[in-house]
Amino acid sequence: MSFHQLYHGDCQEIIPQMENWMPTCIFADPPDNIGLGYNEYEDKLSDEDYVKLLDRWLYLFVETASTTWFSFNVKWLIDVSIISRSLQKKFPDLAIHHGVQTFTFGQHNKRDFGNNHRPLWRFQHPDACTYPEQIKVPSKRQEMGDKRAAAGGRVPGDVHNFPLILEGVEPATVDAIFDWLDSEPDVYDYTRVTGNSRQRRTWHPTQLHEDLVERCIKSCTVEGNTVCDPFAGTGTTLRVCERIGRSCVTMDTDRDYCEKISEENGVPIW
């Protein structure tokens, strides 16, 4: 049986005090420090101050949960990489998987290429569990009615949305192409949640696609496990957890956002 808790406050203060629960997974999508119009949070710190925040956030999350999913703006890729190296010095057995969310409906940019991707990294301790069977997707063989298709679909793999031009290419050639690309990151192809999306909550400047959050959570939890979202936003993680039978503990520094999440989901604010 799942339960949900919603807190108004800073995750850096709340998470260390929550001694009566231990989340299996943390899914964190922090503010990007690019000047978005949040109600009470100032999204335009100095680069130095923001990188210090990234460092404190990641250390806290990795110390707390066996698996941490961390979605961040590619602008901070080098800084998060440096922080990750220091994390591995403190936790030598910590595994870091470098995934990326891609989307074709990116923001229009008249000066250069548009940003159509977002790093999505997974930090896992040795005791973390993974459940790839829970996130199977339809295989091409299934879609073509091939009797050789594995029952239930296939587990998404590295660069699972690799261009379809590879269809029909000899396996040895495909392997050579993958080696050449050094295709290490996992790719999560989910569209941005924009104004024309049924998921969109217009009272918040940004939100992630629910299916993306669901796949991440299902990959490392089972029903009844607890998931923590340190940046509640529109309550995306809470809604996903309710749908798939996980407990969710989430928090936000903005009182208005918390009230809207509480009203929509029937969860009291602490």
Sequence and secondary structure as in RCSB ss.txt:
>XXXX:A:sequence
MSFHQLYHGDCQEIIPQMENWMPTCIFADPPDNIGLGYNEYEDKLSDEDYVKLLDRWLYLFVETASTTWFSFNVK
WLIDVSIISRSLQKKFPDLAIHHGVQTFTFGQHNKRDFGNNHRPLWRFQHPDACTYPEQIKVPSKRQEMGDKRAA
AGGRVPGDVHNFPLILEGVEPATVDAIFDWLDSEPDVYDYTRVTGNSRQRRTWHPTQLHEDLVERCIKSCTVEGN
TVCDPFAGTGTTLRVCERIGRSCVTMDTDRDYCEKISEENGVPIW
>XXXX:A:secstr
   EEEEES HHHHGGG TT   SEEEE    SS    SSS     HHHHHHHHHHHHHHHHHH SEEEEE  GG
GHHHHHHHHHHHHHHSTT EEEEEEEE SS    SSS    EEEEEEEE TT    GGGG B  HHHHTT TTS 
TT B   BTTT  GGGTT  HHHHHHHHHHHT  SBEEE     TT TT  TTSS    HHHHHHHHHTT  TT 
EEEES  TTTHHHHHHHHHT EEEEEES HHHHHHHHHHHT  B 
